[in-house]
């Protein structure tokens, strides 16, 4: 069975579900929850279609849809969607985590439930749209759309300091967004002022019809880089992240860590490297150093955190630093490891926030000092937490190992010193994660509240089991994932390597871009 306009369905179906919730009878909270969970689960099942029909041997865009959106004054903005091996699994990750996050919030969101569900579904539309958009203006629209529901999720359903965290989140991101908008407009004018189509910009750069001076390429690269560096976040743009994570509701933290941070690294792969390869090569040593600082700094700060949620938040800074180091090694192994680690981090850190939320719902505290011996009365919770912890530190056989090893191997092939420093992140990660697990779950039960805390329910197990299955699958048999992303990553790698001139300077050389493939994915 062939599904036409599959990407449009995936992008706008969550928004349609949100619109339906507006007119949904408000008498039954249970009915609202089931409608949102089942509807988003249907979106996930629909996202398996492009995964199954994806051609792994083809590096260009597949399932492409294009139609006119705005045409005026000799220029056009199109509704242009498509995915390749880089964005394929990021779309699937988004649709996978959304229903799980909604199900995990079944009992924790009591006030303004309908608004919460609408924000979550609109956020899903924005996230999927970012990964699918192939028009620069359309990409920017989706990039901005996703900020609004996340702002409300933090500001309305967050913790005690939610307003501060929400405002900080929106201000940081908006600064980067405005710089990116200026760069988009400049690139549009430099490309003849006729189209915002990303593939057309690619082709014009490669054919020589669009030539950017070194100065222009540098500033365009920096404008896009700052927008994406804030979202990753790359050190020192990370200060908004712990506040946003700590104050966000559990579902917001899961989506923020699982998907939103990946939009920064995705943007680097989709825009910064292929559009401005010479600037990317020149900036690589500096970005690699910032990534290394993030790895070590994030791990050391996580080690001393008294709050479970803040510990997991700072661990994200460390893990995302490894993605940056692997990516800017420009080796195929480094690019593979960075892309795999985007998926792995989304699963493991998303699961950690889910588990911390389950503990908070039972104990109403996140302070590590208040716990101890939880495994005695919550053995199933302790078992799930241990598996996810081991995944986060990169235990062989679980998903985290594959991405970390590939990123380190790719970095080693480029710079052995960088690889050695990056490897300390795995050691420090094991220290702070296992030490945290020991203090929370092992030892004697000294607090009566811990002794009275029950184990997780069947609904919580339904949330965690699919994530653990994916962790095991990606750790034991990662070939289906790597095979589908390799051709697209090779194309990015060639664009970057072809920018290197023999005399040591940098220039953009011609590289033939494969023709796009239409919505049948063949």
PAVOMI-56971 format. One line per field, with one value per residue (C-alpha): residue number from 1; residue in three letters; x, y, z. Coordinates in nm, 2 decimals. Example, Ala and Ser with C-alpha at 12.3 -4.5 7.8 and 13.67 -1.06 7.14 Angstrom:
// residues 2
rodren <- 1,2
marfi <- ALA,SER
xx <- 1.23,1.37
yy <- -0.45,-0.11
zz <- 0.78,0.71
// end
This chain:
// residues 522
rodren <- 1,2,3,4,5,6,7,8,9,10,11,12,13,14,15,16,17,18,19,20,21,22,23,24,25,26,27,28,29,30,31,32,33,34,35,36,37,38,39,40,41,42,43,44,45,46,47,48,49,50,51,52,53,54,55,56,57,58,59,60,61,62,63,64,65,66,67,68,69,70,71,72,73,74,75,76,77,78,79,80,81,82,83,84,85,86,87,88,89,90,91,92,93,94,95,96,97,98,99,100,101,102,103,104,105,106,107,108,109,110,111,112,113,114,115,116,117,118,119,120,121,122,123,124,125,126,127,128,129,130,131,132,133,134,135,136,137,138,139,140,141,142,143,144,145,146,147,148,149,150,151,152,153,154,155,156,157,158,159,160,161,162,163,164,165,166,167,168,169,170,171,172,173,174,175,176,177,178,179,180,181,182,183,184,185,186,187,188,189,190,191,192,193,194,195,196,197,198,199,200,201,202,203,204,205,206,207,208,209,210,211,212,213,214,215,216,217,218,219,220,221,222,223,224,225,226,227,228,229,230,231,232,233,234,235,236,237,238,239,240,241,242,243,244,245,246,247,248,249,250,251,252,253,254,255,256,257,258,259,260,261,262,263,264,265,266,267,268,269,270,271,272,273,274,275,276,277,278,279,280,281,282,283,284,285,286,287,288,289,290,291,292,293,294,295,296,297,298,299,300,301,302,303,304,305,306,307,308,309,310,311,312,313,314,315,316,317,318,319,320,321,322,323,324,325,326,327,328,329,330,331,332,333,334,335,336,337,338,339,340,341,342,343,344,345,346,347,348,349,350,351,352,353,354,355,356,357,358,359,360,361,362,363,364,365,366,367,368,369,370,371,372,373,374,375,376,377,378,379,380,381,382,383,384,385,386,387,388,389,390,391,392,393,394,395,396,397,398,399,400,401,402,403,404,405,406,407,408,409,410,411,412,413,414,415,416,417,418,419,420,421,422,423,424,425,426,427,428,429,430,431,432,433,434,435,436,437,438,439,440,441,442,443,444,445,446,447,448,449,450,451,452,453,454,455,456,457,458,459,460,461,462,463,464,465,466,467,468,469,470,471,472,473,474,475,476,477,478,479,480,481,482,483,484,485,486,487,488,489,490,491,492,493,494,495,496,497,498,499,500,501,502,503,504,505,506,507,508,509,510,511,512,513,514,515,516,517,518,519,520,521,522
marfi <- UNK,UNK,UNK,UNK,UNK,UNK,UNK,UNK,UNK,UNK,UNK,UNK,UNK,UNK,UNK,UNK,UNK,UNK,UNK,UNK,UNK,UNK,UNK,UNK,UNK,UNK,UNK,UNK,UNK,UNK,UNK,UNK,UNK,UNK,UNK,UNK,UNK,UNK,UNK,UNK,UNK,UNK,UNK,UNK,UNK,UNK,UNK,UNK,UNK,UNK,UNK,UNK,UNK,UNK,UNK,UNK,UNK,UNK,UNK,UNK,UNK,UNK,UNK,UNK,UNK,UNK,UNK,UNK,UNK,UNK,UNK,UNK,UNK,UNK,UNK,UNK,UNK,UNK,UNK,UNK,UNK,UNK,UNK,UNK,UNK,UNK,UNK,UNK,UNK,UNK,UNK,UNK,UNK,UNK,UNK,UNK,UNK,UNK,UNK,UNK,UNK,UNK,UNK,UNK,UNK,UNK,UNK,UNK,UNK,UNK,UNK,UNK,UNK,UNK,UNK,UNK,UNK,UNK,UNK,UNK,UNK,UNK,UNK,UNK,UNK,UNK,UNK,UNK,UNK,UNK,UNK,UNK,UNK,UNK,UNK,UNK,UNK,UNK,UNK,UNK,UNK,UNK,UNK,UNK,UNK,UNK,UNK,UNK,UNK,UNK,UNK,UNK,UNK,UNK,UNK,UNK,UNK,UNK,UNK,UNK,UNK,UNK,UNK,UNK,UNK,UNK,UNK,UNK,UNK,UNK,UNK,UNK,UNK,UNK,UNK,UNK,UNK,UNK,UNK,UNK,UNK,UNK,UNK,UNK,UNK,UNK,UNK,UNK,UNK,UNK,UNK,UNK,UNK,UNK,UNK,UNK,UNK,UNK,UNK,UNK,UNK,UNK,UNK,UNK,UNK,UNK,UNK,UNK,UNK,UNK,UNK,UNK,UNK,UNK,UNK,UNK,UNK,UNK,UNK,UNK,UNK,UNK,UNK,UNK,UNK,UNK,UNK,UNK,UNK,UNK,UNK,UNK,UNK,UNK,UNK,UNK,UNK,UNK,UNK,UNK,UNK,UNK,UNK,UNK,UNK,UNK,UNK,UNK,UNK,UNK,UNK,UNK,UNK,UNK,UNK,UNK,UNK,UNK,UNK,UNK,UNK,UNK,UNK,UNK,UNK,UNK,UNK,UNK,UNK,UNK,UNK,UNK,UNK,UNK,UNK,UNK,UNK,UNK,UNK,UNK,UNK,UNK,UNK,UNK,UNK,UNK,UNK,UNK,UNK,UNK,UNK,UNK,UNK,UNK,UNK,UNK,UNK,UNK,UNK,UNK,UNK,UNK,UNK,UNK,UNK,UNK,UNK,UNK,UNK,UNK,UNK,UNK,UNK,UNK,UNK,UNK,UNK,UNK,UNK,UNK,UNK,UNK,UNK,UNK,UNK,UNK,UNK,UNK,UNK,UNK,UNK,UNK,UNK,UNK,UNK,UNK,UNK,UNK,UNK,UNK,UNK,UNK,UNK,UNK,UNK,UNK,UNK,UNK,UNK,UNK,UNK,UNK,UNK,UNK,UNK,UNK,UNK,UNK,UNK,UNK,UNK,UNK,UNK,UNK,UNK,UNK,UNK,UNK,UNK,UNK,UNK,UNK,UNK,UNK,UNK,UNK,UNK,UNK,UNK,UNK,UNK,UNK,UNK,UNK,UNK,UNK,UNK,UNK,UNK,UNK,UNK,UNK,UNK,UNK,UNK,UNK,UNK,UNK,UNK,UNK,UNK,UNK,UNK,UNK,UNK,UNK,UNK,UNK,UNK,UNK,UNK,UNK,UNK,UNK,UNK,UNK,UNK,UNK,UNK,UNK,UNK,UNK,UNK,UNK,UNK,UNK,UNK,UNK,UNK,UNK,UNK,UNK,UNK,UNK,UNK,UNK,UNK,UNK,UNK,UNK,UNK,UNK,UNK,UNK,UNK,UNK,UNK,UNK,UNK,UNK,UNK,UNK,UNK,UNK,UNK,UNK,UNK,UNK,UNK,UNK,UNK,UNK,UNK,UNK,UNK,UNK,UNK,UNK,UNK,UNK,UNK,UNK,UNK,UNK,UNK,UNK,UNK,UNK,UNK,UNK,UNK,UNK,UNK,UNK,UNK,UNK,UNK,UNK,UNK,UNK,UNK,UNK,UNK,UNK,UNK,UNK,UNK,UNK,UNK,UNK,UNK,UNK,UNK,UNK,UNK,UNK,UNK,UNK,UNK,UNK,UNK,UNK,UNK,UNK,UNK,UNK,UNK,UNK,UNK,UNK,UNK,UNK
xx <- 0.00,0.14,0.06,0.09,0.20,0.32,0.53,0.24,0.03,0.31,0.35,0.00,-0.19,-0.09,-0.20,-0.54,-0.57,-0.50,-0.77,-1.01,-0.93,-1.04,-1.39,-1.37,-1.64,-1.46,-1.65,-1.42,-1.05,-1.00,-1.15,-0.92,-0.61,-0.70,-0.78,-0.44,-0.24,-0.41,-0.40,-0.02,0.03,-0.13,0.11,0.40,0.27,0.23,0.60,0.71,0.60,0.89,1.13,1.02,1.01,1.33,1.60,1.93,2.14,2.03,2.17,1.93,1.59,1.31,0.93,0.96,0.65,0.65,0.37,0.35,0.28,0.37,0.44,0.48,0.72,0.91,1.00,0.85,0.82,0.72,0.57,0.87,0.91,1.15,1.37,1.70,1.90,1.98,1.63,1.45,1.50,1.47,1.12,1.06,1.21,0.98,0.67,0.79,0.85,0.54,0.27,0.51,0.54,0.17,0.11,0.37,0.17,-0.15,-0.18,0.06,-0.13,-0.46,-0.50,-0.58,-0.55,-0.69,-0.44,-0.16,-0.25,-0.30,0.05,0.21,0.04,0.13,0.48,0.49,0.39,0.66,0.93,0.84,0.81,1.16,1.31,1.11,1.12,1.33,1.24,1.43,1.13,0.92,1.20,1.21,0.83,0.84,1.14,0.94,0.62,0.78,0.89,0.54,0.40,0.73,0.72,0.37,0.45,0.73,0.55,0.21,0.27,0.63,0.77,0.81,1.04,0.87,0.82,1.19,1.29,1.03,1.14,1.50,1.43,1.24,1.49,1.79,1.63,1.48,1.82,1.96,1.64,1.67,2.03,1.93,1.65,1.89,2.12,1.83,1.73,2.09,2.13,1.80,1.93,2.27,2.09,1.92,1.62,1.39,1.36,1.41,1.44,1.72,1.80,1.82,2.08,2.27,2.28,2.37,2.66,2.79,2.75,2.92,2.61,2.61,2.95,3.00,3.30,3.50,3.37,3.01,3.04,3.20,2.92,2.64,2.80,2.82,2.46,2.33,2.59,2.48,2.11,2.20,2.46,2.20,1.97,2.22,2.34,2.72,2.92,2.89,2.54,2.41,2.29,1.92,1.91,1.93,1.66,1.43,1.47,1.42,1.11,0.95,0.69,0.80,0.66,0.83,1.16,1.14,1.06,1.32,1.60,1.48,1.40,1.45,1.82,1.87,1.74,2.06,2.28,2.05,2.07,2.45,2.43,2.16,2.27,2.61,2.82,2.68,2.61,2.93,3.18,3.49,3.38,3.29,3.64,3.80,3.59,3.62,3.91,3.74,3.40,3.58,3.75,3.41,3.26,3.54,3.49,3.12,3.20,3.42,3.24,2.90,3.02,3.19,2.90,2.66,2.87,2.80,2.43,2.20,1.89,1.82,1.67,1.95,2.20,2.04,2.02,2.39,2.46,2.29,2.55,2.83,2.66,2.58,2.95,3.05,2.81,2.98,3.33,3.24,3.06,3.34,3.60,3.44,3.52,3.24,3.27,3.24,2.94,2.78,2.85,2.72,2.39,2.35,2.42,2.14,1.90,2.07,2.06,1.70,1.61,1.83,1.80,1.43,1.39,1.59,1.35,1.05,1.20,1.28,0.92,0.79,0.99,0.88,0.52,0.56,0.79,0.74,1.11,1.41,1.69,1.93,1.99,1.63,1.65,1.83,1.73,1.45,1.53,1.39,1.03,1.05,1.25,1.09,1.16,1.51,1.56,1.44,1.65,1.96,1.91,1.86,2.16,2.38,2.26,2.35,2.71,2.75,2.75,2.82,2.50,2.29,2.23,2.47,2.78,2.74,2.72,2.99,3.24,3.18,3.21,3.54,3.68,3.60,3.76,4.07,4.12,4.13,4.29,4.41,4.43,4.07,3.96,4.15,3.99,3.65,3.69,3.71,3.34,3.26,3.46,3.32,2.97,3.00,3.12,2.83,2.56,2.65,2.72,2.37,2.22,2.40,2.27,1.91,1.84,2.10,2.18,1.95,1.61,1.63,1.34,0.99,0.86,1.10,0.98,0.62,0.69,0.53,0.66,0.56,0.22,0.14,0.09,0.45,0.58,0.39,0.59,0.93,0.92,0.92,1.22,1.41,1.33,1.47,1.78,1.85,1.77,2.00,2.28,2.27,2.17,2.25,2.30,1.95,2.00,2.35,2.27,1.99,2.20,2.53,2.46,2.33,2.63,2.87,2.72,2.77,3.13,3.21,3.08,3.30,3.61,3.57,3.61,3.97,4.22,4.56,4.75,4.58,4.31,3.95,3.72,3.39,3.43,3.16,2.98,2.70,2.38,2.16,1.81,1.54,1.30,0.93,0.68,0.69,1.04,1.19
yy <- 0.00,0.34,0.64,0.97,1.28,1.08,1.36,1.60,1.35,1.31,1.68,1.80,1.51,1.61,1.97,1.83,1.62,1.94,2.12,1.84,1.87,2.23,2.12,1.80,1.77,1.87,1.65,1.36,1.40,1.03,1.06,1.36,1.16,0.85,1.06,1.23,0.91,0.70,0.97,1.03,0.65,0.64,0.91,0.69,0.39,0.61,0.72,0.35,0.37,0.58,0.38,0.06,0.20,0.40,0.33,0.29,0.31,0.66,0.96,1.23,1.33,1.08,1.10,1.46,1.68,2.02,2.27,2.65,2.84,3.21,3.35,3.72,3.98,3.71,3.50,3.19,3.02,2.65,2.39,2.16,1.85,1.56,1.33,1.16,0.92,1.21,1.31,0.97,0.84,1.18,1.20,0.84,0.94,1.24,1.03,0.75,0.97,1.19,0.92,0.78,1.13,1.18,0.84,0.92,1.24,1.05,1.14,1.42,1.69,1.77,2.14,2.28,1.93,2.01,2.30,2.07,1.81,2.07,2.21,1.87,1.79,2.13,2.08,1.75,1.92,2.18,1.92,1.69,2.00,2.11,1.77,1.76,2.12,2.17,2.54,2.79,3.00,2.69,2.56,2.89,2.88,2.54,2.63,2.92,2.72,2.47,2.74,2.86,2.53,2.45,2.80,2.74,2.39,2.52,2.85,2.70,2.34,2.38,2.41,2.69,2.90,2.82,3.18,3.25,2.93,2.98,3.34,3.24,2.96,3.18,3.47,3.25,3.07,3.39,3.56,3.27,3.25,3.61,3.57,3.27,3.47,3.74,3.47,3.31,3.65,3.72,3.37,3.42,3.75,3.60,3.31,3.55,3.65,3.40,3.10,2.99,2.62,2.45,2.20,2.48,2.65,2.32,2.28,2.64,2.63,2.30,2.42,2.76,2.96,3.08,3.20,3.32,3.52,3.39,3.68,3.62,3.25,3.30,3.53,3.32,3.02,3.20,3.32,2.96,2.83,3.05,2.95,2.58,2.61,2.76,2.47,2.19,2.36,2.40,2.53,2.83,2.86,2.59,2.80,2.80,2.42,2.32,2.57,2.46,2.09,2.13,2.35,2.17,1.90,1.55,1.53,1.87,1.75,1.42,1.61,1.88,1.63,1.37,1.58,1.96,1.94,1.73,2.01,2.20,1.91,1.83,2.20,2.17,1.86,2.00,2.36,2.46,2.17,2.14,2.51,2.66,2.38,2.60,2.79,2.46,2.32,2.64,2.65,2.28,2.30,2.57,2.39,2.06,2.23,2.37,2.02,1.88,2.15,2.06,1.69,1.74,2.04,1.88,1.56,1.74,1.96,1.67,1.48,1.74,1.80,1.73,1.73,1.42,1.62,1.87,1.59,1.44,1.79,1.85,1.50,1.62,1.89,1.63,1.39,1.66,1.77,1.43,1.46,1.79,1.65,1.34,1.56,1.81,1.53,1.51,1.13,0.90,0.71,1.04,1.15,0.81,0.82,1.17,1.08,0.76,0.94,1.18,0.89,0.72,1.03,1.09,0.74,0.72,1.07,1.08,0.76,0.90,1.20,0.97,0.77,1.08,1.20,0.86,0.89,1.25,1.16,0.92,1.11,1.47,1.54,1.51,1.56,1.26,1.30,1.22,0.87,0.55,0.19,0.24,-0.10,-0.28,-0.17,-0.07,-0.35,-0.31,0.06,0.00,-0.26,-0.02,0.26,0.04,-0.05,0.31,0.42,0.15,0.27,0.63,0.54,0.33,-0.03,-0.27,-0.44,-0.12,0.16,0.42,0.21,0.21,0.59,0.67,0.42,0.54,0.90,0.83,0.62,0.89,1.15,0.93,0.91,1.29,1.39,1.14,1.40,1.51,1.14,1.08,1.38,1.29,0.94,1.08,1.17,0.80,0.75,1.05,0.95,0.61,0.78,1.02,0.79,0.48,0.69,0.85,0.50,0.38,0.67,0.65,0.28,0.08,0.07,0.08,0.24,0.52,0.73,0.59,0.77,0.56,0.25,0.34,0.41,0.15,0.01,0.13,0.05,-0.13,0.20,0.31,-0.03,0.03,0.35,0.21,-0.13,0.00,0.23,-0.06,-0.28,0.00,0.03,-0.34,-0.35,-0.05,-0.19,-0.55,-0.48,-0.13,-0.22,-0.12,0.23,0.29,0.15,0.40,0.70,0.62,0.74,1.08,1.12,1.04,1.32,1.56,1.44,1.48,1.84,1.92,1.74,1.89,2.24,2.17,2.31,2.15,2.46,2.44,2.70,2.63,2.64,2.49,2.25,2.10,1.79,1.63,1.62,1.32,1.40,1.40,1.11,1.15,1.04,0.67,0.67,0.46
zz <- 0.00,-0.10,0.11,-0.08,0.10,0.40,0.53,0.53,0.72,0.98,1.01,1.03,1.19,1.54,1.48,1.35,1.67,1.87,1.68,1.75,2.12,2.12,2.03,2.24,2.51,2.83,3.07,3.08,3.15,3.08,2.74,2.66,2.77,2.57,2.26,2.27,2.35,2.09,1.83,1.88,1.88,1.54,1.42,1.54,1.35,1.04,1.08,1.04,0.67,0.55,0.77,0.61,0.25,0.28,0.02,0.22,-0.09,-0.19,-0.01,-0.15,-0.03,-0.04,0.00,-0.14,-0.16,-0.31,-0.37,-0.40,-0.08,-0.14,-0.48,-0.52,-0.67,-0.87,-0.57,-0.43,-0.09,-0.12,0.10,0.04,0.25,0.23,0.45,0.41,0.62,0.86,0.94,0.89,1.25,1.41,1.28,1.41,1.75,1.78,1.71,1.94,2.24,2.22,2.31,2.58,2.73,2.73,2.89,3.16,3.24,3.30,3.66,3.70,3.50,3.67,3.59,3.24,3.10,2.76,2.71,2.81,2.55,2.28,2.35,2.33,2.00,1.85,1.97,1.78,1.46,1.50,1.57,1.28,1.05,1.14,1.04,0.71,0.58,0.27,0.22,0.43,0.53,0.60,0.82,1.01,1.06,1.21,1.42,1.57,1.60,1.83,2.07,2.16,2.30,2.49,2.64,2.77,2.89,3.11,3.21,3.30,3.41,3.54,3.89,4.13,3.92,3.59,3.47,3.50,3.32,3.04,2.98,2.98,2.73,2.49,2.50,2.44,2.15,2.00,1.98,1.78,1.56,1.46,1.36,1.15,0.98,0.88,0.73,0.55,0.39,0.28,0.13,-0.06,-0.21,-0.29,-0.47,-0.70,-0.49,-0.65,-0.42,-0.06,-0.17,0.02,-0.25,-0.51,-0.29,-0.26,-0.64,-0.71,-0.47,-0.62,-0.98,-0.92,-1.00,-0.64,-0.51,-0.16,-0.06,0.24,0.45,0.36,0.41,0.75,0.88,0.74,0.90,1.23,1.22,1.17,1.41,1.70,1.65,1.65,1.93,2.16,2.09,2.13,2.36,2.31,2.60,2.69,2.55,2.79,3.09,2.99,2.98,3.35,3.45,3.17,3.25,3.63,3.60,3.30,3.37,3.31,2.95,2.87,3.00,2.80,2.47,2.55,2.60,2.36,2.06,2.09,2.17,1.85,1.64,1.70,1.59,1.30,1.19,1.19,0.96,0.74,0.70,0.84,0.70,0.35,0.29,0.43,0.42,0.41,0.72,0.89,0.83,0.95,1.26,1.34,1.58,1.79,1.80,1.88,2.18,2.30,2.26,2.48,2.74,2.74,2.79,3.09,3.24,3.21,3.37,3.66,3.73,3.71,3.96,4.24,4.18,4.47,4.25,4.04,3.75,3.74,3.74,3.43,3.27,3.31,3.18,2.85,2.82,2.84,2.60,2.34,2.36,2.23,1.94,1.85,1.87,1.66,1.40,1.35,1.30,0.95,0.93,0.83,1.16,1.35,1.16,1.21,1.58,1.61,1.43,1.63,1.95,1.87,1.88,2.17,2.38,2.30,2.43,2.74,2.87,2.78,2.98,3.27,3.29,3.28,3.57,3.77,3.72,3.84,4.16,4.21,4.17,4.46,4.69,4.59,4.61,4.38,4.63,4.62,4.99,5.07,4.91,4.98,4.96,4.71,4.55,4.86,4.80,4.43,4.26,3.92,3.92,4.03,3.75,3.48,3.63,3.62,3.25,3.15,3.36,3.20,2.86,2.94,3.04,2.72,2.84,2.55,2.44,2.49,2.25,2.41,2.33,1.95,1.92,2.17,2.02,1.66,1.77,1.95,1.66,1.41,1.64,1.69,1.32,1.30,1.64,1.90,2.17,2.12,2.13,2.46,2.63,2.49,2.63,2.98,2.94,2.94,3.26,3.44,3.31,3.48,3.80,3.84,3.71,3.91,4.22,4.18,4.14,4.45,4.67,4.55,4.52,4.73,5.10,5.39,5.40,5.66,5.57,5.64,5.33,5.12,5.29,5.21,4.84,4.62,4.29,3.95,3.80,3.48,3.30,3.39,3.27,2.94,2.90,2.98,2.81,2.45,2.53,2.68,2.38,2.15,2.37,2.33,1.96,1.88,2.10,1.97,1.60,1.49,1.12,1.01,1.15,1.02,0.68,0.63,0.73,0.57,0.21,0.33,0.57,0.29,0.09,0.37,0.42,0.05,0.05,0.35,0.22,-0.13,0.03,0.11,-0.14,-0.21,-0.09,0.25,0.18,0.14,-0.16,-0.26,-0.54,-0.76,-0.63,-0.82,-0.62,-0.67,-0.81,-0.55,-0.52,-0.50,-0.24,-0.32,-0.16,-0.45
// end
